[in-house]
Amino acid sequence: MDVDQSILPHERMIDAFIEELIKAGVRDFVVCPGSRNTPVTVSLLNANKKVRGQEERLKLWRHIDERSAGYFALGIARTSNRPVAVCVTSGSAVANLLPAAMEARISRVPLIFLTADRPPELQEVGANQTAKQIGIFGDHVKWDVQLPMVDASVLGRVTKFSTAAARRSVGVAIDSPSGPVHINIPFREPLISGAVSNSSSSVVVESTFVEAPQIQPDDYQIELILDRLRSTERGVIVCGPETVDLSSVGIFELAQLLNWPIVADPMSNLRWGPYDFSNLITTADTLLRVSRFAEQMKPEVVIRFGAIPTSKVLNDWLTNSDADQIVIDQASPAYAGFRDEGGTAEVYRCTPKLFADAVRHKLSDTNPTTTDYLNDWRRNNARLQQYSKQFYEDFGNRFEGSVFVALSEGLDTKIALILGNSMPVRDADSFISTNNIASRIYGTRGVSGIDGVVSAGAGTAATGTTTILVVGDLSFIHDTNGMWAAYRYNLNLKIVLINNTGGGIFSFLPQQSLIASDDFEEWWGAPHNVKLEALVEAFRGKYKALEVDENMHEALFQLLAEPGFAVLEIKTDRSENLAMHRQYWREATDIVSVIEKE
């Protein structure tokens, strides 16, 4: 059918651009209201009506806060493993995407930022809502480009350029390792013509989306590694955040062939799932606080998958062990967050699954690793897991780590668990034990900010996954607008809100004993005295405060059984929680034992 000639050239160009993004595999678009991005929003609304097949329809998510929207998109992309686009208007709206860009870059999450802009003649002349947007994300995106201005005389060429940019943006975003890209799109007024296309054609959703390429290990390098493994008696496999799902089974089998322990961060996603956990260690942070254990268990070789683990104790132990560090990573040395441990590790560029498969298929059934070494890890890990349960029973809701003991013990349905930064992620590392339910654990640990934890949790729930977010009070207050999406879309998001009226993490740091108590409380303890129940009610969420004598296990799983958005607030005392952690570590020292080397 003929197209109305009054339609503006940039409207035709942006329609083709959006259609190309859809064909390349983008299904979720997070859109923030604005004026300058009107052509993109209208194009998305039209495309949504034309996509064939209900099962392939686009998901358009409206959000009122650009910073929150960036993290909401990050949550969707991280959970779905598909690129997600975020569309915002010009000016400071663009700058609000920077925190999400930083996180996505280091955490390797595919985002596509579509930022509307004023035309070149309005730049640098004091025009309203105009700022330099080209290059605003710097090295925090993998690629950025500005689409050309378009008029009727160059419509064909500009449309070809723009559709190519759309395809390329998806390819770059998902290329291993994944990350964010930025497309800046300037528009002149009038922004839209008001004309309607007479075309009845549909957008054909093509299955062109592909997974990131699997990088094959180098045979020569594998043989060198095998020689070292065969001669090693004391080795450890360390799995940090973002250990690739498909490599999980291979890593467990590799550990069994080597007779090595696997020290697994909770966000490695090796603690929960249908695995044989015989060699898995979940209590390394506590074990390695015991000096005699840390000294006696120093490894000769460490193989590491994933990002740097959460535990500072573990990281310091690895650094001070003088072990040969072998890092398996599919990133190139030019990528932000290249994992060479500051030059102290040998990095082998290949996909973790393919590495694990290549090595285990060439290993014999026996390995010189002493069973005493592995058994010391296993025995003490089991002791501390049992001790954690007893500690939870003794102190219950007063102890902030109890929520993770309760979840590990009672979880019987598939969920996504999101870990807030500061104390929640550290307590999760110490107290999440194994569970055979195939659930996932996520955290925004790329740059470890508290900017958008609630929003990212809502994004995870937007994928249709029942989601529990465990978050501290300051992180919660910092991102209250994240609750808007949970309310607006009736998402199945459950927030366990640990409220110690301030920054509990700082009580664990050296400055707590070096600064006058009144100053420390004001500037680091950061008491806020906000009525958090009122914030939840403002966003129409269900709210419950857990009483000290209530059963946490029952409260958690009653929360899970209810549909929709709800918050369970657990009030704790910072000083008391610090004292209980210290008691736990002190008593753990008496539990841990090792077989002395002869």
C-alpha positions as a printed Julia matrix, in Angstrom:
598×3 Matrix{Float64}:
  0.0     0.0    0.0
  1.07    3.58  -0.58
  2.48    5.5    2.35
  1.18    8.99   3.1
  3.76   11.39   1.68
  3.22   13.79   4.58
  5.01   11.38   6.92
  8.3    12.95   7.96
 11.55   11.39   6.66
 12.85   10.76  10.18
  9.62    8.91  11.01
 10.23    6.5    8.12
 13.86    6.11   9.1
 13.08    5.37  12.74
 10.38    2.86  11.78
 12.93    0.93   9.73
 15.46    1.21  12.56
 13.04   -0.18  15.16
 11.95   -2.98  12.83
 15.59   -3.97  12.39
 16.14   -4.1   16.17
 13.13   -6.4   16.45
 14.38   -8.64  13.65
 17.77   -8.82  15.35
 16.21  -10.16  18.53
 15.26   -7.24  20.78
 11.91   -8.0   22.43
 11.88   -5.72  25.49
 11.91   -1.93  25.24
 11.92    0.21  28.38
 10.6     3.67  27.53
 10.69    6.83  29.65
  8.17    9.58  28.73
  9.61   12.66  27.07
  9.17   15.02  24.16
 12.29   14.64  22.04
 12.05   10.83  21.99
  8.45   10.98  20.75
  9.31    9.6   17.27
 10.89    6.52  18.84
  7.99    5.99  21.25
  5.39    6.32  18.49
  7.34    3.92  16.28
  7.46    1.37  19.1
  3.72    1.69  19.72
  3.05    1.13  16.01
  5.46   -1.8   15.83
  3.83   -3.39  18.85
  0.51   -3.42  17.01
  2.02   -4.96  13.88
  4.14   -7.8   15.27
  2.75  -11.15  14.18
  1.77  -13.78  16.72
  0.89  -13.14  20.36
  3.79  -15.28  21.55
  6.24  -13.01  19.73
  4.73   -9.67  20.68
  7.02   -6.97  21.96
  7.05   -5.98  25.58
  6.96   -2.23  26.03
  7.68   -1.14  29.58
  6.92    2.45  30.6
  9.04    3.85  33.42
  8.94    7.26  35.09
 12.59    7.48  36.21
 15.5     7.14  33.79
 18.03    5.93  36.36
 15.6     3.32  37.63
 14.66    2.42  34.04
 18.28    1.62  33.2
 18.51   -0.85  36.07
 15.04   -2.25  35.33
 16.26   -3.05  31.81
 19.45   -4.51  33.26
 17.4    -6.86  35.42
 15.42   -8.07  32.41
 18.51   -8.55  30.23
 20.51  -10.26  32.96
 17.75  -12.78  33.61
 16.65  -13.41  30.02
 20.15  -13.34  28.44
 18.69  -11.19  25.67
 19.49   -7.58  24.74
 17.07   -4.96  26.11
 16.67   -1.43  24.73
 16.11    1.68  26.85
 14.64    4.8   25.22
 14.93    8.24  26.86
 14.6    11.87  25.91
 17.44   14.39  25.65
 19.39   16.27  28.31
 19.95   15.07  31.87
 17.71   12.07  31.15
 20.66   10.55  29.29
 23.07   11.14  32.17
 20.79    9.16  34.46
 21.61    6.03  32.45
 25.31    6.21  33.34
 25.15    4.09  36.55
 23.36    1.29  34.69
 25.87    1.55  31.85
 28.77    1.17  34.28
 27.17   -1.85  35.91
 26.23   -3.48  32.6
 29.76   -3.0   31.22
 31.49   -4.75  34.11
 28.72   -7.29  34.77
 28.55   -8.07  31.04
 24.85   -7.43  30.45
 23.58   -6.56  26.93
 21.78   -3.18  26.96
 21.04   -0.83  24.06
 20.6     2.82  25.03
 18.48    4.81  22.56
 18.85    8.48  23.46
 16.99   11.22  21.63
 18.85   14.46  21.01
 18.48   17.97  19.63
 19.83   18.64  16.12
 23.38   19.96  15.56
 22.29   23.59  15.12
 20.96   23.64  18.7
 24.16   22.29  20.24
 26.51   24.62  22.15
 24.19   27.66  21.79
 22.36   27.5   25.11
 19.26   25.75  23.77
 16.97   24.32  26.42
 17.36   20.66  27.45
 20.45   20.32  25.29
 23.77   18.83  26.34
 26.65   17.05  24.7
 25.4    13.48  24.52
 27.82   11.97  22.02
 30.41   10.03  23.97
 28.71   10.72  27.29
 29.21    7.12  28.44
 32.88    7.03  27.46
 34.51    3.65  28.03
 31.42    2.4   29.87
 29.85    1.23  26.6
 31.26   -1.21  24.07
 30.25    0.91  21.09
 28.49    4.2   20.45
 27.22    5.91  17.32
 25.07    8.88  16.33
 22.51    8.4   13.58
 22.66   11.04  10.83
 20.07   13.75  10.38
 17.72   12.83   7.59
 15.68   14.62   4.94
 13.89   13.4    1.83
 16.97   13.77  -0.37
 19.06   11.28   1.64
 16.33    9.11   3.16
 17.45    5.9    1.45
 21.11    6.2    2.41
 20.41    7.26   5.99
 17.87    4.46   6.42
 20.45    1.91   5.25
 23.0     3.35   7.67
 20.48    3.32  10.55
 19.28   -0.23  10.0
 22.86   -1.4    9.77
 23.55    0.39  13.06
 20.56   -1.39  14.63
 21.87   -4.8   13.57
 25.36   -3.93  14.67
 24.2    -2.66  18.08
 22.61   -6.02  18.86
 25.65   -7.9   17.6
 28.04   -5.81  19.7
 25.82   -5.98  22.78
 25.69   -9.79  22.78
 29.18  -10.43  21.46
 31.24  -12.18  24.1
 31.45  -10.76  26.66
 28.13   -8.92  26.5
 27.72   -5.27  27.43
 25.95   -1.98  26.71
 25.94    0.09  23.52
 24.7     3.63  22.89
 22.84    5.0   19.87
 22.21    8.77  19.91
 19.38    9.92  17.63
 18.94   13.65  16.88
 15.53   14.91  15.72
 14.41   18.27  14.34
 10.95   19.64  14.94
  8.27   18.89  14.03
  8.86   15.62  15.81
  5.86   13.81  14.35
  3.6    14.57  11.42
  0.35   13.23  12.73
 -0.01   11.28   9.5
 -0.84    7.58   9.74
  0.63    4.89   7.56
 -1.89    3.17   5.32
  0.22    0.04   5.25
 -1.41   -3.04   6.72
  1.78   -5.07   6.57
  3.05   -6.78   9.69
  6.51   -6.77  11.14
  7.88  -10.27  10.65
  9.72  -11.39  13.76
 12.68  -13.35  12.49
 14.61  -15.78  14.63
 17.92  -14.08  13.98
 18.97  -13.74  17.61
 21.98  -15.92  18.37
 23.95  -16.61  21.49
 27.38  -15.1   21.94
 30.03  -17.13  20.11
 31.7   -19.95  22.0
 35.44  -19.34  22.07
 37.36  -22.58  21.65
 40.32  -23.33  23.93
 43.75  -23.54  22.37
 44.97  -27.16  22.25
 48.56  -26.26  23.03
 47.55  -24.22  26.05
 45.3   -27.02  27.27
 48.22  -29.45  27.17
 50.38  -27.04  29.18
 47.63  -26.71  31.78
 47.13  -30.49  31.91
 50.83  -31.02  32.64
 50.54  -28.67  35.58
 47.32  -30.21  36.89
 48.73  -33.74  36.76
 51.64  -32.71  38.95
 49.6   -30.71  41.46
 48.64  -32.2   44.81
 46.83  -29.2   46.27
 44.5   -27.37  43.92
 41.3   -25.32  44.23
 38.64  -24.32  41.71
 37.21  -20.88  42.5
 33.9   -19.87  40.91
 33.01  -16.21  41.23
 29.93  -14.28  40.1
 28.86  -14.74  36.48
 30.22  -18.27  36.14
 28.5   -19.35  32.94
 25.46  -21.62  33.43
 26.36  -24.07  30.69
 29.71  -24.76  32.31
 28.25  -25.8   35.69
 28.04  -29.56  35.15
 31.46  -29.62  33.49
 33.03  -27.78  36.44
 31.56  -30.24  38.96
 32.84  -33.18  36.9
 36.25  -31.55  36.52
 36.5   -31.09  40.29
 35.68  -34.74  40.89
 38.33  -35.89  38.42
 40.93  -33.65  40.03
 39.81  -34.35  43.62
 39.76  -30.57  44.12
 37.31  -28.5   46.16
 35.14  -25.91  44.43
 34.94  -22.65  46.37
 31.75  -21.13  45.0
 30.48  -17.59  45.41
 26.66  -17.6   45.76
 26.34  -15.64  42.5
 28.31  -18.31  40.65
 24.98  -20.19  40.64
 26.67  -23.4   41.66
 25.19  -23.55  45.17
 21.59  -24.05  44.06
 20.66  -26.51  41.34
 20.45  -30.21  40.39
 24.1   -30.96  41.12
 26.3   -33.36  43.07
 27.66  -31.01  45.74
 30.29  -33.44  47.1
 33.22  -31.12  46.37
 31.42  -27.8   46.83
 32.52  -25.4   49.59
 30.08  -22.69  50.67
 31.73  -21.47  53.89
 35.17  -20.36  52.64
 34.81  -16.81  53.99
 34.45  -18.17  57.54
 36.91  -21.04  57.16
 39.67  -18.75  55.95
 39.21  -16.4   58.92
 40.69  -19.26  60.97
 44.39  -18.56  60.64
 45.63  -22.12  61.09
 43.2   -23.4   58.45
 44.12  -20.62  56.01
 47.83  -21.35  56.45
 47.59  -25.13  56.21
 45.26  -25.12  53.18
 47.26  -22.87  50.85
 46.94  -24.28  47.33
 49.6   -24.75  44.68
 47.29  -24.05  41.72
 43.99  -22.2   41.45
 41.64  -22.35  38.47
 39.15  -19.5   38.51
 35.94  -19.05  36.57
 33.79  -15.94  36.7
 34.39  -12.53  38.26
 36.29  -11.74  41.44
 34.52  -13.39  44.4
 32.59  -11.35  46.95
 34.7   -12.42  49.93
 37.64  -10.13  50.68
 38.98  -12.81  53.01
 39.03  -15.32  50.14
 40.58  -12.85  47.71
 43.35  -11.92  50.17
 44.04  -15.61  50.84
 44.36  -16.32  47.11
 46.69  -13.36  46.65
 48.9   -14.33  49.58
 48.99  -18.05  48.76
 51.61  -17.68  46.0
 49.6   -20.24  44.04
 49.68  -20.31  40.25
 46.44  -18.56  39.25
 44.76  -19.73  36.04
 41.8   -17.57  34.99
 39.38  -18.79  32.32
 37.67  -15.86  30.64
 36.25  -15.25  27.19
 36.98  -11.52  27.23
 39.78   -9.98  25.21
 42.51   -8.08  27.08
 40.98   -4.83  25.79
 37.69   -5.4   27.58
 36.83   -3.38  30.71
 37.21   -5.56  33.78
 39.74   -7.92  32.18
 40.34  -10.53  34.86
 44.1   -10.86  35.11
 44.23  -10.06  38.83
 46.47   -7.07  38.26
 48.93   -9.12  36.24
 49.26  -11.92  38.8
 47.18  -14.48  36.89
 47.51  -16.32  33.61
 44.36  -15.65  31.59
 43.24  -18.19  29.0
 40.71  -16.8   26.58
 38.01  -19.38  26.0
 34.48  -20.25  27.01
 34.39  -21.82  30.5
 32.25  -24.75  29.39
 34.56  -25.63  26.51
 37.6   -25.34  28.78
 36.08  -27.62  31.42
 35.06  -30.14  28.77
 38.46  -30.11  27.06
 40.39  -30.65  30.29
 38.2   -33.3   31.86
 38.06  -35.37  28.67
 41.86  -35.6   28.67
 42.33  -36.34  32.36
 42.74  -39.84  33.67
 40.41  -41.14  36.37
 43.0   -40.57  39.07
 44.84  -37.48  40.24
 47.69  -37.03  42.72
 45.68  -34.61  44.91
 45.72  -35.96  48.43
 42.33  -36.97  49.76
 43.31  -35.4   53.11
 43.38  -31.96  51.5
 39.94  -32.31  49.92
 38.52  -34.01  53.0
 39.68  -31.19  55.28
 37.68  -28.77  53.16
 34.64  -31.03  53.06
 34.62  -31.91  56.75
 34.96  -28.34  57.96
 32.47  -27.03  55.43
 29.89  -29.52  56.74
 30.65  -28.52  60.33
 30.13  -24.84  59.62
 26.94  -25.45  57.67
 25.55  -27.31  60.69
 26.8   -24.57  63.02
 25.05  -21.92  60.89
 21.74  -23.74  61.34
 22.24  -23.85  65.1
 23.22  -20.18  65.22
 20.05  -19.31  63.28
 17.95  -21.32  65.73
 19.61  -19.58  68.69
 19.37  -15.99  67.47
 16.61  -16.02  64.85
 15.47  -12.7   63.41
 17.98  -10.67  65.42
 20.81  -12.01  63.24
 20.87  -10.6   59.7
 22.43  -13.73  58.19
 19.44  -15.82  59.28
 17.4   -15.04  56.17
 19.89  -16.92  53.99
 19.99  -19.96  56.27
 16.19  -20.06  56.19
 16.05  -19.74  52.4
 18.63  -22.46  51.83
 16.89  -24.82  54.22
 13.31  -24.38  53.11
 13.36  -23.41  49.45
 11.25  -25.86  47.49
 10.19  -23.82  44.49
 12.15  -22.17  41.69
 12.9   -18.49  42.32
 15.39  -15.78  41.45
 17.2   -14.38  44.48
 18.62  -10.87  44.15
 21.3    -9.8   46.61
 21.61   -6.19  47.67
 25.11   -4.81  48.03
 26.87   -4.07  51.34
 25.79   -6.58  54.03
 23.19   -8.78  52.21
 25.65  -10.05  49.58
 28.3   -10.73  52.23
 25.9   -12.56  54.51
 24.66  -14.54  51.51
 28.25  -15.59  50.8
 28.65  -16.83  54.36
 25.26  -18.45  54.96
 23.73  -19.69  51.7
 24.25  -23.44  51.62
 23.31  -25.96  48.93
 19.82  -26.7   47.63
 18.82  -28.9   44.69
 16.11  -26.51  43.44
 17.23  -24.96  40.14
 17.01  -21.35  41.27
 19.2   -18.42  40.28
 21.11  -15.88  42.39
 22.01  -12.44  41.04
 23.67   -9.28  42.3
 24.76   -5.95  40.88
 28.43   -6.57  41.67
 30.0    -5.04  38.58
 30.61   -1.69  40.25
 28.78   -2.71  43.44
 26.6     0.38  43.69
 23.33    0.7   45.58
 21.91    2.89  42.79
 19.34    0.56  41.28
 19.09   -2.67  43.28
 15.3    -2.47  43.67
 14.86   -1.6   39.98
 17.06   -4.49  38.85
 15.03   -6.8   41.07
 11.83   -5.55  39.45
 13.41   -6.17  36.04
 14.09   -9.77  36.99
 10.47  -10.18  38.1
  9.37   -8.66  34.77
 10.64  -11.79  33.02
  7.92  -13.77  34.8
 10.26  -15.2   37.44
  9.2   -15.23  41.08
 11.79  -12.92  42.61
 13.06  -12.33  46.15
 15.24   -9.28  46.73
 17.14   -9.08  50.02
 18.19   -5.48  50.51
 19.33   -3.1   53.24
 17.45    0.01  54.24
 19.81    2.6   52.69
 19.82    0.78  49.34
 16.04    0.55  49.52
 15.6     4.28  50.2
 18.11    5.12  47.45
 15.96    3.36  44.84
 12.36    3.72  46.0
 11.26    4.52  42.43
 12.16    0.92  41.6
  8.93   -0.03  43.35
  6.94    1.89  40.76
  7.45   -0.77  38.09
  6.57   -3.53  40.55
  3.28   -1.76  41.28
  2.57   -0.65  37.7
  3.01   -4.12  36.2
  1.87   -6.16  39.21
  5.18   -7.99  39.29
  5.8   -10.97  41.54
  8.55   -9.2   43.48
  9.11   -9.93  47.16
 11.48   -7.64  49.03
 13.07   -8.77  52.29
 14.04   -5.42  53.76
 16.7    -5.59  56.48
 16.34   -2.34  58.38
 19.09   -1.46  60.83
 18.35    2.27  60.36
 21.61    3.03  58.62
 24.76    1.73  57.01
 25.43   -1.53  58.81
 28.36   -2.47  56.59
 30.51    0.34  57.97
 30.42   -1.15  61.48
 32.57   -3.99  60.11
 35.26   -1.71  58.66
 38.44   -0.44  60.4
 37.24    3.16  60.6
 34.58    2.1   63.1
 37.25    1.89  65.84
 39.33    4.84  64.59
 36.7     7.59  64.54
 34.89    9.18  67.48
 31.65    7.28  68.05
 29.35   10.3   67.6
 31.03   11.3   64.34
 31.04    7.73  63.12
 27.33    7.3   63.83
 26.4    10.52  62.05
 28.57   10.22  58.94
 29.01    6.47  58.46
 26.19    4.93  60.45
 23.98    7.44  58.58
 20.73    7.02  60.54
 17.71    8.05  58.47
 14.64    7.46  60.68
 12.43    7.06  57.6
  9.13    5.23  58.04
  9.69    2.57  55.41
  6.18    1.19  55.67
  4.86    4.49  54.33
  7.14    4.25  51.28
  5.85    0.77  50.49
  2.25    1.86  50.89
  2.87    4.83  48.57
  3.63    2.31  45.82
  0.6     0.12  46.75
  2.77   -2.75  48.0
  1.75   -5.23  50.67
  3.77   -4.68  53.83
  4.55   -6.79  56.88
  6.96   -6.19  59.74
  8.49   -9.38  61.12
  8.27   -9.44  64.89
 11.27  -10.65  66.89
  9.46  -13.75  68.14
  7.93  -14.69  64.76
  9.23  -17.64  62.78
 11.28  -16.27  59.89
 10.99  -19.46  57.87
  7.2   -19.33  57.96
  7.14  -15.62  57.16
  9.45  -16.02  54.16
  7.49  -18.81  52.57
  4.14  -17.24  53.29
  5.53  -14.21  51.44
  6.46  -16.42  48.49
  3.02  -17.99  48.38
  1.25  -14.66  47.89
  1.04  -13.13  44.4
  2.2    -9.64  43.5
  4.49   -7.08  45.12
  5.16   -7.3   48.85
  7.75   -6.21  51.41
  8.78   -8.04  54.57
 10.66   -5.71  56.91
 13.1    -7.22  59.41
 14.31   -4.72  62.0
 17.74   -5.33  63.49
 20.26   -3.48  65.62
 23.6    -2.62  64.01
 25.69   -3.0   67.15
 24.03   -6.25  68.14
 24.41   -7.65  64.61
 28.13   -6.82  64.63
 28.53   -8.55  67.99
 26.72  -11.66  66.72
 28.92  -11.85  63.61
 32.01  -11.62  65.78
 30.65  -14.32  68.06
 29.96  -16.54  65.04
 33.51  -16.14  63.72
 35.02  -16.66  67.19
 33.09  -19.86  67.84
 33.79  -21.1   64.32
 37.49  -21.0   65.16
 36.92  -23.7   67.78
 34.96  -25.85  65.33
 37.44  -25.82  62.44
 40.27  -28.36  62.44
 42.9   -29.47  59.95
 45.19  -32.44  59.57
 48.65  -31.07  60.18
 51.21  -31.58  57.43
 53.91  -34.05  58.36
